[in-house]
Each structure stands twice: as structure tokens, then as C-alpha cells.
Amino acid sequence: MFPSHEKIVYFFAKVGTTQTTFSNGVQVFRFANNQVEKHFTDGSKEIRFPDGTVKCLFPSGEEESVFPDGTIQKLERSGLQLIEYSNG
């Protein structure tokens, strides 16, 4: 694609979004509202929301969200939703 030490950066001025593609294939999107998404080559994604929530999407269809208060929400492929509260 391109040399291992380089990256390609696009800025979409109309929507205020920056897309950076690294030589290893990882893409990082930075949106005007401060949301940041990392798209990995295996199909997984990590989304960091402005409020501090981090959501991970996996190629299997499973999801995991970690909220600022420490609560963890998991969604399994079967559709089962599990919530772990920070206070137990």
C-alpha cells in the first residue's frame, strides 16, 4: 500500500471529519463532536464517545461498552445482554 512509516490523512471540511489510514491498515476517524473511531483490519472497531464511553464492536457481532461510571454492557451474538454495574 505505502511505506511502513507513512500514513494518509483526509480532511472532510464540510463535516469536520479527519480520516487517517496507517500503513498497517488501521483507520482512525475523528469527528467534529470529538468522537473517535478506530477501524481495525480484522473488522473490529473501537468507538470513543465525547462523554467518555468506549464501545468495542467485534467481527463476531458481539459488542462491549464501558461507561464513564465503570458500568460494562455486553451484547453477545445470541442477543443476550449482560450488564455489570460498577457497584456490584
C-alpha positions as CSV (number, residue, x, y, z in Angstrom):
1,M,0.0,0.0,0.0
2,F,2.6,2.6,1.1
3,P,5.9,2.6,3.1
4,S,5.5,1.3,6.7
5,H,6.3,4.7,8.3
6,E,3.7,6.7,6.4
7,K,0.1,7.5,6.8
8,I,-2.6,9.0,4.6
9,V,-4.8,11.8,6.1
10,Y,-8.0,13.1,4.6
11,F,-9.9,16.0,6.0
12,F,-13.6,16.3,5.1
13,A,-14.2,20.0,5.7
14,K,-17.9,20.0,5.1
15,V,-18.5,17.7,8.1
16,G,-15.3,18.4,10.1
17,T,-14.0,14.8,10.0
18,T,-10.5,13.6,9.7
19,Q,-9.7,10.1,8.4
20,T,-6.2,8.8,8.9
21,T,-5.1,5.5,7.4
22,F,-2.0,3.9,8.7
23,S,0.4,1.6,6.8
24,N,-0.8,-1.4,8.9
25,G,-4.4,-0.8,7.5
26,V,-5.9,0.7,10.7
27,Q,-8.1,3.7,10.1
28,V,-8.9,6.4,12.6
29,F,-11.8,8.8,12.2
30,R,-12.0,12.0,14.3
31,F,-15.4,13.7,14.1
32,A,-16.3,17.3,14.8
33,N,-18.1,16.3,18.0
34,N,-14.8,14.7,19.4
35,Q,-15.9,11.1,18.7
36,V,-13.0,9.0,17.7
37,E,-13.4,5.6,15.9
38,K,-10.6,3.1,15.2
39,H,-11.3,0.5,12.5
40,F,-9.0,-2.5,12.6
41,T,-8.2,-4.8,9.7
42,D,-9.9,-7.8,11.4
43,G,-13.2,-5.9,11.2
44,S,-13.3,-4.8,14.8
45,K,-14.0,-1.2,15.8
46,E,-13.4,0.9,18.9
47,I,-15.5,4.0,19.3
48,R,-14.7,6.6,22.0
49,F,-17.6,9.0,22.6
50,P,-17.2,12.5,23.9
51,D,-18.8,11.5,27.2
52,G,-16.0,9.0,27.9
53,T,-18.0,5.9,26.9
54,V,-15.9,3.3,24.9
55,K,-17.7,0.8,22.7
56,C,-16.0,-2.1,21.0
57,L,-17.6,-3.9,18.1
58,F,-16.2,-7.4,17.2
59,P,-16.4,-9.2,13.9
60,S,-18.4,-12.0,15.7
61,G,-21.2,-9.5,16.2
62,E,-20.6,-9.1,19.9
63,E,-20.3,-5.7,21.5
64,E,-18.9,-4.3,24.7
65,S,-19.5,-0.8,26.1
66,V,-17.7,0.7,29.1
67,F,-19.4,3.7,30.5
68,P,-17.7,6.5,32.5
69,D,-19.1,5.3,35.8
70,G,-17.5,1.9,35.3
71,T,-20.6,0.0,34.1
72,I,-19.9,-2.6,31.4
73,Q,-22.6,-3.7,29.0
74,K,-22.0,-6.7,26.8
75,L,-24.1,-7.9,23.9
76,E,-23.5,-11.5,22.9
77,R,-24.1,-13.0,19.4
78,S,-27.1,-14.8,20.7
79,G,-28.7,-11.4,21.6
80,L,-28.1,-11.9,25.3
81,Q,-27.4,-8.6,27.0
82,L,-25.3,-8.6,30.2
83,I,-24.7,-5.5,32.4
84,E,-22.1,-5.3,35.1
85,Y,-22.5,-2.4,37.4
86,S,-19.5,-0.8,39.0
87,N,-21.0,-1.1,42.5
88,G,-21.5,-4.9,42.0
